[in-house]
Amino acid sequence: KINEISKALRKMPNLAEFMNGSNGLMVYVPESANDLIAEGKALHNCIGTYVNRIASRTTLVFFIRQIDNPTAPFVAMEYDGSIVQVRYDHNKAVEKDSNIYDFAERFATALTKAKVLTA
């Protein structure tokens, strides 16, 4: 189920700029439960326990990565129609006045416009 959601999101043209990256950041959409579990372990948080919520489309999780290191865990973002949380390692909140949070907000706006949780 998570893979189906991931594939659908990656096909949405208005989300491509975020997945391709801008301002040094990019979005990675988890493709499997294992992706979520691995990211949770790497970031020392509980994101790996969100599998059922994502599969039921009550929330979505995205990994915000640095373009110059796209495979390294950096920030996790939860979205349920709006931003729920944007967190670094050990659940440290991303500062709301940072370029990372600004990137997350722009991505959340694109998700809302695409109605990703209403379909």
All heavy atoms as an XYZ file, in Angstrom:
933
protein
N       0.832     -1.206      0.000
C       0.000      0.000      0.000
C       0.870      1.261      0.000
O       0.581      2.213     -0.723
C      -0.918     -0.042      1.230
C      -2.001      0.970      1.222
C      -3.111      0.533      0.316
C      -4.276      1.460      0.474
N      -5.232      1.352     -0.538
N       1.914      1.264      0.819
C       2.801      2.431      0.894
C       3.479      2.656     -0.455
O       3.609      3.788     -0.910
C       3.823      2.271      2.034
C       3.087      2.348      3.379
C       4.912      3.330      1.954
C       3.911      2.004      4.570
N       3.871      1.575     -1.126
C       4.497      1.702     -2.432
C       3.540      2.310     -3.449
O       3.935      3.147     -4.261
C       5.011      0.339     -2.912
C       5.840      0.491     -4.159
O       5.332      0.356     -5.265
N       7.113      0.779     -3.976
N       2.257      1.927     -3.403
C       1.256      2.506     -4.312
C       1.125      4.011     -4.085
O       1.045      4.783     -5.037
C      -0.097      1.841     -4.102
C      -0.189      0.406     -4.538
C      -1.500     -0.243     -4.114
O      -2.485      0.481     -3.860
O      -1.524     -1.479     -4.041
N       1.072      4.411     -2.831
C       0.967      5.835     -2.484
C       2.204      6.575     -2.989
O       2.109      7.643     -3.607
C       0.777      6.022     -0.964
C      -0.574      5.455     -0.525
C       0.911      7.493     -0.573
C      -0.730      5.292      0.980
N       3.369      5.996     -2.747
C       4.628      6.596     -3.169
C       4.662      6.791     -4.684
O       5.012      7.865     -5.184
C       5.797      5.717     -2.719
O       7.014      6.231     -3.173
N       4.293      5.759     -5.432
C       4.286      5.855     -6.900
C       3.334      6.945     -7.378
O       3.661      7.717     -8.283
C       3.883      4.519     -7.515
C       4.969      3.483     -7.497
C       4.476      2.193     -8.132
C       5.525      1.109     -8.069
N       5.025     -0.166     -8.610
N       2.145      7.007     -6.786
C       1.159      8.017     -7.181
C       1.686      9.425     -6.923
O       1.545     10.320     -7.765
C      -0.158      7.792     -6.448
N       2.309      9.634     -5.775
C       2.840     10.956     -5.452
C       3.975     11.342     -6.395
O       4.063     12.493     -6.830
C       3.337     10.989     -4.003
C       2.245     10.958     -2.936
C       2.844     10.698     -1.563
C       1.454     12.254     -2.938
N       4.830     10.393     -6.732
C       5.953     10.694     -7.619
C       5.511     11.017     -9.034
O       6.259     11.635     -9.787
C       6.959      9.538     -7.615
C       7.838      9.609     -6.366
C       8.986      8.611     -6.402
N       8.574      7.483     -5.579
C       8.525      6.222     -5.982
N       8.876      5.904     -7.203
N       8.134      5.274     -5.176
N       4.299     10.649     -9.409
C       3.777     10.951    -10.749
C       3.119     12.331    -10.828
O       2.813     12.796    -11.914
C       2.749      9.894    -11.163
C       3.356      8.554    -11.465
C       2.274      7.561    -11.844
C       2.849      6.182    -12.076
N       1.811      5.184    -12.342
N       2.885     12.972     -9.703
C       2.192     14.264     -9.701
C       3.140     15.375    -10.144
O       4.129     15.656     -9.468
C       1.632     14.563     -8.316
C       0.555     13.615     -7.899
S      -0.075     14.062     -6.265
C      -1.595     13.143     -6.276
N       2.842     16.016    -11.280
C       3.768     17.017    -11.823
C       4.030     18.195    -10.892
O       5.151     18.705    -10.855
C       3.100     17.482    -13.114
C       1.795     16.802    -13.208
C       1.677     15.819    -12.104
N       3.043     18.609    -10.124
C       3.260     19.778     -9.259
C       4.133     19.450     -8.042
O       4.555     20.348     -7.330
C       1.928     20.395     -8.822
C       1.108     19.469     -7.948
O       1.066     18.257     -8.182
N       0.446     20.023     -6.966
N       4.434     18.180     -7.814
C       5.312     17.799     -6.706
C       6.741     17.543     -7.175
O       7.654     17.440     -6.365
C       4.769     16.556     -5.994
C       3.352     16.671     -5.427
C       2.969     15.370     -4.726
C       3.216     17.858     -4.490
N       6.942     17.466     -8.489
C       8.249     17.117     -9.055
C       9.358     18.073     -8.618
O      10.466     17.630     -8.323
C       8.170     17.065    -10.574
N       9.062     19.360     -8.555
C      10.118     20.308     -8.182
C      10.657     20.024     -6.788
O      11.834     20.228     -6.516
C       9.628     21.754     -8.274
C       8.689     22.169     -7.152
C       8.327     23.634     -7.179
O       9.073     24.452     -6.617
O       7.283     23.951     -7.764
N       9.832     19.520     -5.901
C      10.276     19.211     -4.547
C      11.066     17.902     -4.519
O      12.036     17.771     -3.781
C       9.087     19.145     -3.593
C       8.375     20.451     -3.500
C       7.242     20.702     -4.251
C       8.864     21.458     -2.685
C       6.595     21.927     -4.193
C       8.233     22.688     -2.616
C       7.096     22.926     -3.375
N      10.648     16.947     -5.309
C      11.346     15.663     -5.354
C      12.669     15.770     -6.100
O      13.624     15.076     -5.779
C      10.438     14.601     -5.934
C       9.288     14.327     -4.979
S       8.122     13.164     -5.617
C       6.691     13.635     -4.666
N      12.716     16.674     -7.077
C      13.967     16.924     -7.792
C      14.888     17.835     -6.992
O      16.091     17.816     -7.185
C      13.692     17.538     -9.162
C      12.974     16.564    -10.069
O      13.120     15.357     -9.948
N      12.174     17.099    -10.977
N      14.292     18.666     -6.149
C      15.070     19.505     -5.256
C      15.120     20.958     -5.645
O      15.019     21.314     -6.814
N      15.248     21.783     -4.616
C      15.454     23.216     -4.784
C      16.031     23.772     -3.493
O      15.799     23.229     -2.412
C      14.144     23.935     -5.139
O      13.242     23.911     -4.067
N      16.804     24.817     -3.628
C      17.434     25.467     -2.475
C      18.205     24.483     -1.597
O      18.201     24.593     -0.372
C      16.399     26.225     -1.634
C      15.750     27.350     -2.399
O      16.387     27.966     -3.255
N      14.500     27.612     -2.131
N      18.827     23.499     -2.224
C      19.661     22.560     -1.490
C      18.913     21.419     -0.813
O      19.515     20.591     -0.150
N      17.575     21.379     -0.974
C      16.765     20.351     -0.318
C      15.920     19.594     -1.338
O      15.606     20.115     -2.398
C      15.846     20.991      0.730
C      16.541     21.751      1.857
C      15.513     22.542      2.664
C      17.319     20.801      2.750
N      15.543     18.386     -0.973
C      14.672     17.579     -1.811
C      13.788     16.710     -0.923
O      14.089     16.497      0.241
C      15.484     16.698     -2.758
C      16.350     15.687     -2.034
S      17.309     14.628     -3.124
C      16.033     13.528     -3.669
N      12.695     16.220     -1.493
C      11.788     15.335     -0.775
C      11.967     13.921     -1.302
O      11.989     13.700     -2.512
C      10.313     15.768     -0.966
C       9.362     14.722     -0.407
C      10.076     17.112     -0.306
N      12.097     12.990     -0.377
C      12.089     11.570     -0.719
C      10.801     10.993     -0.154
O      10.492     11.189      1.026
C      13.302     10.855     -0.127
C      13.267      9.362     -0.382
C      13.602      8.845     -1.630
C      12.865      8.482      0.607
C      13.551      7.485     -1.873
C      12.807      7.119      0.373
C      13.154      6.627     -0.871
O      13.089      5.283     -1.108
N      10.043     10.308     -0.995
C       8.795      9.676     -0.571
C       9.112      8.224     -0.220
O       9.592      7.482     -1.074
C       7.731      9.728     -1.685
C       6.436      9.106     -1.211
C       7.504     11.158     -2.142
N       8.869      7.814      1.030
C       9.156      6.425      1.395
C       8.385      5.451      0.512
O       7.224      5.686      0.193
C       8.688      6.313      2.847
C       8.292      7.663      3.278
C       8.267      8.568      2.111
N       9.056      4.384      0.104
C       8.463      3.412     -0.797
C       7.962      2.159     -0.094
O       7.265      1.354     -0.703
C       9.483      3.030     -1.869
C       9.880      4.205     -2.737
C      10.954      3.858     -3.752
O      11.229      2.660     -3.955
O      11.519      4.787     -4.333
N       8.337      1.997      1.177
C       7.954      0.767      1.876
C       7.974      0.978      3.385
O       8.509      1.977      3.883
C       8.944     -0.352      1.538
O      10.218     -0.049      2.091
N       7.407      0.013      4.079
C       7.467      0.030      5.542
C       8.922      0.001      5.998
O       9.295      0.674      6.967
C       6.691     -1.153      6.114
N       9.757     -0.748      5.284
C      11.176     -0.818      5.642
C      11.856      0.542      5.550
O      12.733      0.849      6.350
C      11.904     -1.840      4.765
C      11.544     -3.261      5.131
O      11.097     -3.547      6.242
N      11.719     -4.164      4.187
N      11.476      1.359      4.553
C      12.020      2.718      4.454
C      11.691      3.522      5.714
O      12.539      4.222      6.262
C      11.439      3.468      3.250
C      12.048      3.077      1.926
O      13.024      2.297      1.901
O      11.526      3.558      0.898
N      10.445      3.412      6.165
C      10.019      4.147      7.356
C      10.753      3.656      8.604
O      11.207      4.457      9.426
C       8.510      4.011      7.553
C       7.676      4.734      6.505
C       6.275      4.165      6.449
C       7.652      6.219      6.789
N      10.868      2.361      8.731
C      11.540      1.785      9.898
C      13.017      2.188      9.920
O      13.536      2.622     10.958
C      11.368      0.251      9.915
C       9.896     -0.088     10.175
C      12.276     -0.399     10.955
C       9.519     -1.526      9.865
N      13.677      2.090      8.774
C      15.092      2.457      8.696
C      15.303      3.937      9.006
O      16.238      4.306      9.724
C      15.648      2.117      7.314
N      14.437      4.781      8.471
C      14.559      6.229      8.723
C      14.332      6.529     10.199
O      15.030      7.343     10.795
C      13.570      6.999      7.858
C      13.843      8.476      7.764
C      14.830      8.853      6.671
O      15.361      7.963      5.984
O      15.077     10.057      6.514
N      13.335      5.872     10.789
C      13.078      6.055     12.211
C      14.271      5.667     13.066
O      14.630      6.368     14.012
N      14.906      4.560     12.721
C      16.103      4.136     13.463
C      17.236      5.131     13.281
O      17.911      5.504     14.236
C      16.545      2.745     13.018
C      15.661      1.646     13.536
C      16.143      0.280     13.075
C      15.195     -0.798     13.588
N      15.610     -2.134     13.120
N      17.437      5.567     12.038
C      18.527      6.503     11.754
C      18.321      7.851     12.434
O      19.283      8.468     12.902
C      18.672      6.695     10.244
N      17.063      8.295     12.496
C      16.768      9.595     13.116
C      16.361      9.469     14.581
O      15.985     10.470     15.208
C      15.666     10.320     12.325
C      16.050     10.808     10.940
C      14.850     11.440     10.237
C      17.213     11.792     11.002
N      16.412      8.254     15.105
C      16.098      8.024     16.520
C      14.723      8.580     16.892
O      14.567      9.346     17.840
C      17.179      8.617     17.424
C      18.548      8.139     17.065
N      19.365      8.862     16.234
C      19.213      7.003     17.390
C      20.502      8.186     16.076
N      20.435      7.050     16.759
N      13.715      8.190     16.087
C      12.343      8.619     16.376
C      11.382      7.477     16.056
O      11.804      6.378     15.698
C      11.990      9.906     15.616
C      12.009      9.745     14.105
O      11.687      8.691     13.572
N      12.379     10.798     13.409
N      10.098      7.727     16.169
C       9.095      6.659     16.027
C       8.435      6.635     14.646
O       7.385      6.023     14.473
C       8.036      6.793     17.115
S       7.078      8.303     17.003
N       9.050      7.245     13.639
C       8.439      7.333     12.313
C       8.146      5.947     11.739
O       7.210      5.774     10.968
C       9.312      8.201     11.369
C       8.454      9.035     10.446
C      10.336      7.409     10.613
C       7.785     10.169     11.090
N       8.891      4.949     12.147
C       8.666      3.591     11.677
C       7.357      2.985     12.147
O       6.876      2.005     11.584
N       6.749      3.584     13.163
C       5.466      3.075     13.672
C       4.268      3.670     12.927
O       3.138      3.347     13.250
C       5.318      3.365     15.177
O       5.225      4.786     15.377
C       6.493      2.796     15.973
N       4.514      4.510     11.930
C       3.445      5.195     11.211
C       2.908      4.398     10.018
O       2.058      4.875      9.291
C       3.940      6.557     10.712
C       4.063      7.605     11.778
C       4.756      7.357     12.957
C       3.505      8.849     11.610
C       4.889      8.328     13.936
C       3.632      9.833     12.583
C       4.323      9.560     13.740
O       4.442     10.520     14.697
N       3.393      3.193      9.830
C       3.056      2.392      8.652
C       1.546      2.267      8.450
O       1.034      2.538      7.363
C       3.720      1.003      8.729
C       3.233      0.105      7.603
C       5.233      1.144      8.698
N       0.806      1.875      9.469
C      -0.645      1.693      9.316
C      -1.368      2.999      9.027
O      -2.307      3.032      8.231
C      -1.238      1.019     10.550
C      -0.820     -0.429     10.658
O      -0.475     -1.059      9.672
N      -0.830     -0.955     11.878
N      -0.936      4.079      9.651
C      -1.568      5.382      9.398
C      -1.335      5.852      7.964
O      -2.202      6.453      7.348
C      -1.069      6.425     10.390
C      -1.631      6.214     11.783
C      -1.189      7.298     12.702
N      -0.013      6.800     13.422
C       0.680      7.484     14.292
N       0.365      8.732     14.556
N       1.702      6.960     14.912
N      -0.151      5.562      7.451
C       0.148      5.940      6.070
C      -0.648      5.065      5.114
O      -1.260      5.559      4.166
C       1.659      5.848      5.801
C       2.384      6.904      6.637
C       1.956      6.030      4.310
C       3.880      6.702      6.710
N      -0.667      3.762      5.373
C      -1.406      2.835      4.507
C      -2.895      3.170      4.463
O      -3.541      3.022      3.425
C      -1.199      1.396      4.975
N      -3.435      3.672      5.574
C      -4.851      4.050      5.611
C      -5.069      5.495      5.157
O      -6.195      5.988      5.147
C      -5.419      3.857      7.014
O      -4.820      4.777      7.916
N      -3.992      6.175      4.783
C      -4.020      7.550      4.269
C      -4.603      8.556      5.265
O      -5.238      9.532      4.889
C      -4.742      7.620      2.925
C      -4.018      6.824      1.838
C      -4.718      6.888      0.504
N      -4.843      8.250      0.022
C      -4.061      8.821     -0.888
N      -3.071      8.150     -1.410
N      -4.272     10.049     -1.283
N      -4.364      8.333      6.552
C      -4.756      9.337      7.537
C      -3.633     10.343      7.760
O      -3.867     11.451      8.231
C      -5.153      8.701      8.885
O      -4.075      7.904      9.367
C      -6.396      7.855      8.738
N      -2.427      9.945      7.396
C      -1.279     10.838      7.461
C      -0.263     10.365      6.431
O      -0.322      9.228      5.968
C      -0.663     10.876      8.884
O       0.170     12.015      9.023
C       0.139      9.626      9.203
N       0.640     11.238      6.063
C       1.738     10.887      5.162
C       3.042     11.338      5.803
O       3.066     12.321      6.550
C       1.570     11.565      3.801
C       0.355     11.146      2.983
C       0.222     12.030      1.744
C       0.443      9.685      2.581
N       4.105     10.631      5.495
C       5.426     10.986      5.999
C       6.350     11.157      4.805
O       6.315     10.367      3.861
C       5.965      9.901      6.954
C       7.435     10.144      7.287
C       5.140      9.852      8.228
N       7.167     12.179      4.874
C       8.142     12.467      3.832
C       9.492     12.684      4.479
O       9.582     13.146      5.606
C       7.743     13.727      3.054
C       6.391     13.605      2.421
C       5.268     14.126      3.046
C       6.242     12.947      1.210
C       4.020     13.990      2.485
C       4.984     12.821      0.635
C       3.874     13.338      1.270
N      10.533     12.356      3.729
C      11.892     12.590      4.196
C      12.456     13.763      3.420
O      12.504     13.725      2.187
C      12.770     11.358      3.972
C      12.207     10.078      4.530
C      12.484      8.877      3.905
C      11.402     10.055      5.657
C      11.988      7.678      4.397
C      10.894      8.858      6.156
C      11.194      7.670      5.527
N      12.846     14.779      4.125
C      13.499     15.922      3.493
C      14.997     15.660      3.594
O      15.522     15.407      4.676
C      13.114     17.252      4.171
C      11.602     17.487      4.012
C      13.925     18.412      3.573
C      11.077     18.714      4.751
N      15.633     15.685      2.434
C      17.061     15.362      2.356
C      17.829     16.542      1.780
O      17.254     17.401      1.111
C      17.272     14.143      1.451
C      16.502     12.885      1.870
C      17.296     12.087      2.857
N      16.613     10.959      3.447
C      16.533      9.738      2.948
N      17.048      9.482      1.766
N      15.946      8.778      3.630
N      19.112     16.543      2.017
C      19.976     17.533      1.402
C      20.350     17.022      0.017
O      20.711     15.855     -0.148
C      21.210     17.755      2.262
C      20.848     18.343      3.620
C      22.020     18.351      4.582
O      22.695     17.359      4.745
N      22.229     19.502      5.208
N      20.264     17.890     -0.983
C      20.539     17.488     -2.363
C      21.939     16.896     -2.503
O      22.131     15.924     -3.226
C      20.340     18.663     -3.342
C      18.851     18.987     -3.467
C      20.927     18.352     -4.710
C      18.544     20.195     -4.313
N      22.903     17.461     -1.798
C      24.274     16.966     -1.935
C      24.525     15.661     -1.177
O      25.609     15.091     -1.260
C      25.288     18.035     -1.544
C      25.157     18.504     -0.103
O      24.211     18.078      0.592
O      25.993     19.305      0.336
N      23.524     15.155     -0.439
C      23.642     13.884      0.266
C      22.260     13.220      0.316
O      21.675     13.047      1.391
C      24.202     14.112      1.671
C      24.777     12.857      2.279
O      24.781     11.797      1.662
N      25.254     12.972      3.502
N      21.699     12.875     -0.852
C      20.294     12.472     -0.946
C      19.912     11.160     -0.259
O      18.728     10.903     -0.060
C      20.047     12.387     -2.447
C      21.384     12.119     -3.034
C      22.367     12.835     -2.143
N      20.873     10.347      0.118
C      20.524      9.078      0.767
C      20.646      9.142      2.281
O      20.234      8.217      2.977
C      21.406      7.921      0.238
O      22.773      8.223      0.506
C      21.184      7.713     -1.254
N      21.198     10.222      2.801
C      21.399     10.338      4.250
C      20.167     10.921      4.930
O      19.691     11.997      4.555
C      22.606     11.220      4.542
N      19.626     10.239      5.935
C      18.493     10.797      6.688
C      18.847     12.177      7.231
O      19.965     12.413      7.694
C      18.294      9.787      7.815
C      18.790      8.503      7.222
C      19.996      8.910      6.400
N      17.888     13.092      7.155
C      18.122     14.473      7.591
C      16.942     14.988      8.396
O      17.074     15.335      9.559
C      18.395     15.348      6.362
C      18.687     16.787      6.661
C      19.692     17.145      7.543
C      17.972     17.795      6.051
C      19.961     18.484      7.826
C      18.229     19.132      6.305
C      19.229     19.477      7.199
N      15.750     15.032      7.778
C      14.549     15.555      8.431
C      13.350     14.710      8.017
O      13.246     14.313      6.860
C      14.307     17.037      8.019
C      12.955     17.541      8.482
C      15.414     17.938      8.553
N      12.456     14.452      8.965
C      11.196     13.760      8.659
C      10.059     14.762      8.818
O      10.060     15.580      9.730
C      10.990     12.574      9.595
N       9.093     14.661      7.914
C       7.940     15.564      7.914
C       6.668     14.726      7.911
O       6.539     13.807      7.121
C       7.968     16.439      6.670
C       6.732     17.273      6.455
S       6.841     18.131      4.856
C       5.136     18.580      4.627
N       5.741     15.064      8.798
C       4.430     14.424      8.799
C       3.400     15.430      8.315
O       3.396     16.589      8.740
C       4.060     13.935     10.193
C       2.706     13.243     10.233
C       2.250     12.829     11.617
O       2.957     13.118     12.604
O       1.170     12.229     11.725
N       2.506     14.952      7.457
C       1.482     15.792      6.842
C       0.144     15.065      6.908
O       0.049     13.895      6.523
C       1.868     16.057      5.371
C       0.810     16.734      4.552
C       0.695     18.114      4.536
C      -0.081     15.992      3.780
C      -0.283     18.739      3.767
C      -1.055     16.610      3.014
C      -1.152     17.991      3.016
O      -2.116     18.603      2.260
N      -0.890     15.745      7.412
C      -2.237     15.150      7.465
C      -3.286     16.073      6.851
O      -4.446     16.054      7.222
C      -2.621     14.787      8.893
C      -2.889     15.997      9.781
O      -2.694     17.150      9.317
O      -3.295     15.806     10.938
N      -2.866     16.880      5.914
C      -3.694     17.941      5.345
C      -3.051     19.276      5.654
O      -3.334     20.292      5.025
N      -2.158     19.254      6.620
C      -1.274     20.364      6.969
C      -0.054     19.749      7.658
O      -0.031     18.553      7.953
C      -1.980     21.373      7.886
O      -2.326     20.774      9.104
N       0.929     20.559      7.906
C       2.129     20.048      8.567
C       1.792     19.694     10.009
O       1.267     20.518     10.754
C       3.271     21.083      8.530
C       3.755     21.276      7.094
C       4.428     20.640      9.434
C       4.798     22.365      6.942
N       2.089     18.476     10.392
C       1.936     18.040     11.777
C       3.254     18.260     12.514
O       3.279     18.803     13.617
C       1.527     16.550     11.868
C       1.462     16.084     13.311
C       0.209     16.316     11.151
N       4.330     17.828     11.871
C       5.653     17.995     12.484
C       6.740     17.920     11.425
O       6.572     17.276     10.394
C       5.892     16.939     13.557
C       5.771     15.518     13.077
C       5.934     14.512     14.204
O       6.642     14.754     15.182
N       5.282     13.373     14.070
N       7.839     18.605     11.714
C       9.042     18.564     10.894
C      10.190     18.430     11.889
O      10.430     19.337     12.685
C       9.206     19.844     10.035
C      10.425     19.744      9.137
C       7.951     20.117      9.214
N      10.876     17.264     11.860
C      11.826     16.929     12.920
C      13.171     16.442     12.400
O      13.247     15.658     11.472
C      11.250     15.813     13.803
C       9.904     16.099     14.393
C      10.007     16.943     15.587
N       8.677     17.189     16.151
C       8.480     17.786     17.282
N       9.496     18.211     17.984
N       7.264     17.991     17.722
N      14.216     16.900     13.108
C      15.574     16.403     12.913
C      15.758     15.123     13.733
O      14.823     14.617     14.345
C      16.606     17.409     13.447
C      16.722     18.720     12.734
C      16.303     19.896     13.358
C      17.318     18.814     11.479
C      16.468     21.128     12.739
C      17.479     20.040     10.862
C      17.053     21.193     11.494
O      17.213     22.401     10.885
N      16.995     14.690     13.805
C      17.401     13.564     14.640
C      16.958     13.776     16.102
O      16.958     14.908     16.589
C      18.927     13.452     14.575
C      19.479     12.162     15.141
O      18.718     11.207     15.356
O      20.703     12.118     15.360
N      16.578     12.707     16.743
C      16.122     12.718     18.140
C      14.918     13.639     18.360
O      14.769     14.244     19.421
C      17.260     13.089     19.092
C      18.290     12.015     19.217
N      19.403     11.961     18.399
C      18.366     10.935     20.028
C      20.121     10.905     18.732
N      19.520     10.251     19.701
N      14.072     13.772     17.348
C      12.830     14.551     17.429
C      13.022     16.041     17.686
O      12.105     16.714     18.150
C      11.875     13.966     18.470
C      11.011     12.890     17.876
O      10.727     12.908     16.686
N      10.605     11.947     18.689
N      14.186     16.560     17.381
C      14.404     17.998     17.541
C      13.599     18.722     16.458
O      13.710     18.431     15.268
C      15.887     18.342     17.398
C      16.162     19.810     17.611
C      17.638     20.121     17.508
C      17.865     21.562     17.848
N      18.161     22.398     16.711
N      12.766     19.660     16.876
C      11.914     20.404     15.940
C      12.749     21.299     15.032
O      13.697     21.947     15.484
C      10.908     21.245     16.705
N      12.374     21.326     13.764
C      12.984     22.259     12.815
C      12.424     23.646     13.126
O      11.218     23.817     13.312
C      12.666     21.838     11.355
C      13.096     22.912     10.375
C      13.314     20.500     11.040
N      13.296     24.614     13.195
C      12.902     25.979     13.518
C      11.976     26.532     12.442
O      12.246     26.394     11.256
C      14.143     26.883     13.647
C      15.172     26.390     14.628
C      16.100     25.291     14.056
O      16.090     25.043     12.830
O      16.807     24.669     14.859
N      10.890     27.170     12.867
C       9.900     27.669     11.915
C      10.411     28.814     11.050
O       9.842     29.092     10.004
C       8.623     28.080     12.641
C       7.881     26.858     13.160
C       6.472     27.148     13.539
C       5.802     25.847     13.925
N       4.409     25.998     14.231
N      11.481     29.452     11.460
C      12.025     30.549     10.648
C      13.208     30.091      9.794
O      13.960     30.904      9.284
C      12.410     31.733     11.531
C      13.534     31.416     12.516
O      13.853     30.225     12.720
O      14.089     32.364     13.088
N      13.345     28.783      9.588
C      14.472     28.256      8.824
C      14.089     27.996      7.367
O      12.914     27.874      7.024
C      14.964     26.949      9.449
O      13.990     25.931      9.261
N      15.092     27.872      6.509
C      14.825     27.555      5.105
C      14.263     26.135      4.973
O      13.516     25.860      4.043
C      16.076     27.738      4.244
C      17.149     26.700      4.528
O      17.431     26.373      5.686
N      17.764     26.194      3.490
N      14.572     25.255      5.904
C      14.038     23.892      5.866
C      12.533     23.918      6.113
O      11.763     23.271      5.396
C      14.751     22.996      6.891
C      16.237     22.897      6.548
C      14.105     21.612      6.954
C      17.096     22.359      7.663
N      12.107     24.668      7.106
C      10.673     24.743      7.398
C       9.934     25.451      6.257
O       8.836     25.051      5.879
C      10.405     25.434      8.737
C       9.058     25.063      9.308
C       8.917     23.940     10.115
C       7.921     25.803      9.003
C       7.678     23.572     10.620
C       6.678     25.438      9.500
C       6.572     24.326     10.309
O       5.341     23.955     10.795
N      10.563     26.457      5.696
C       9.970     27.149      4.546
C       9.779     26.168      3.384
O       8.725     26.151      2.744
C      10.855     28.319      4.117
C      10.293     29.048      2.916
O       9.169     29.591      3.010
O      10.970     29.063      1.860
N      10.776     25.332      3.126
C      10.684     24.309      2.089
C       9.530     23.356      2.407
O       8.722     23.024      1.535
C      12.017     23.549      2.009
C      12.050     22.452      0.984
C      12.325     22.727     -0.347
C      11.826     21.134      1.356
C      12.368     21.702     -1.294
C      11.868     20.107      0.422
C      12.141     20.395     -0.905
N       9.435     22.910      3.662
C       8.357     22.005      4.084
C       6.988     22.661      3.897
O       6.035     22.005      3.449
C       8.557     21.585      5.536
N       6.875     23.939      4.222
C       5.597     24.642      4.052
C       5.210     24.741      2.575
O       4.046     24.562      2.228
C       5.669     26.043      4.668
C       5.563     26.025      6.174
C       5.518     27.419      6.767
O       6.273     28.314      6.304
O       4.722     27.609      7.699
N       6.170     25.045      1.715
C       5.881     25.112      0.289
C       5.459     23.743     -0.239
O       4.531     23.636     -1.041
C       7.078     25.669     -0.493
C       7.282     27.167     -0.252
C       8.377     27.794     -1.112
N       9.701     27.334     -0.714
C      10.495     26.554     -1.453
N      10.136     26.170     -2.650
N      11.675     26.189     -1.011
N       6.114     22.686      0.240
C       5.743     21.335     -0.162
C       4.340     20.993      0.346
O       3.517     20.448     -0.387
C       6.778     20.334      0.356
C       6.493     18.912     -0.037
C       6.368     18.556     -1.369
C       6.354     17.935      0.922
C       6.101     17.237     -1.738
C       6.093     16.624      0.571
C       5.969     16.271     -0.762
N       4.031     21.352      1.585
C       2.697     21.097      2.150
C       1.624     21.826      1.344
O       0.547     21.277      1.090
C       2.647     21.515      3.613
N       1.908     23.028      0.907
C       0.966     23.775      0.071
C       0.721     23.043     -1.244
O      -0.428     22.921     -1.691
C       1.491     25.202     -0.187
O       1.603     25.884      1.081
C       0.577     25.984     -1.104
N       1.787     22.517     -1.837
C       1.629     21.750     -3.087
C       0.823     20.483     -2.852
O      -0.011     20.100     -3.679
C       3.010     21.430     -3.676
N       1.048     19.811     -1.727
C       0.272     18.611     -1.390
C      -1.201     18.949     -1.231
O      -2.074     18.223     -1.700
C       0.796     17.984     -0.086
C       2.171     17.341     -0.151
C       2.672     17.042      1.269
C       2.147     16.074     -0.986
N      -1.484     20.058     -0.559
C      -2.872     20.476     -0.346
C      -3.542     20.796     -1.683
O      -4.662     20.357     -1.930
C      -2.913     21.698      0.599
O      -2.314     21.323      1.846
C      -4.342     22.148      0.840
N      -2.846     21.536     -2.541
C      -3.403     21.865     -3.859
C      -3.657     20.603     -4.687
O      -4.596     20.552     -5.453
C      -2.456     22.815     -4.607
C      -2.502     24.225     -4.092
C      -1.576     25.125     -4.884
C      -1.593     26.518     -4.296
N      -0.632     27.415     -4.986
N      -2.799     19.592     -4.516
C      -2.953     18.343     -5.254
C      -4.009     17.430     -4.624
O      -4.340     16.398     -5.186
C      -1.615     17.612     -5.317
N      -4.515     17.833     -3.461
C      -5.551     17.070     -2.745
C      -5.120     15.621     -2.522
O      -5.908     14.695     -2.732
C      -6.881     17.145     -3.485
C      -7.391     18.563     -3.634
C      -8.687     18.625     -4.386
C      -9.094     20.083     -4.503
N     -10.292     20.272     -5.253
N      -3.896     15.430     -2.063
C      -3.352     14.078     -1.939
C      -4.053     13.226     -0.886
O      -4.059     12.008     -1.003
C      -1.825     14.072     -1.663
C      -1.079     14.693     -2.818
C      -1.499     14.756     -0.360
N      -4.639     13.812      0.110
C      -5.334     13.014      1.136
C      -6.853     13.021      0.979
O      -7.548     12.439      1.790
C      -4.960     13.488      2.539
C      -3.538     13.144      2.970
C      -3.246     13.707      4.345
C      -3.305     11.645      2.950
N      -7.354     13.645     -0.071
C      -8.804     13.674     -0.271
C      -9.262     12.739     -1.389
O     -10.443     12.551     -1.582
C      -9.291     15.102     -0.585
O      -8.620     15.578     -1.760
C      -9.039     16.015      0.581
N      -8.295     12.174     -2.108
C      -8.656     11.281     -3.233
C      -8.982      9.887     -2.752
O      -8.613      9.439     -1.732
C      -7.520     11.241     -4.236
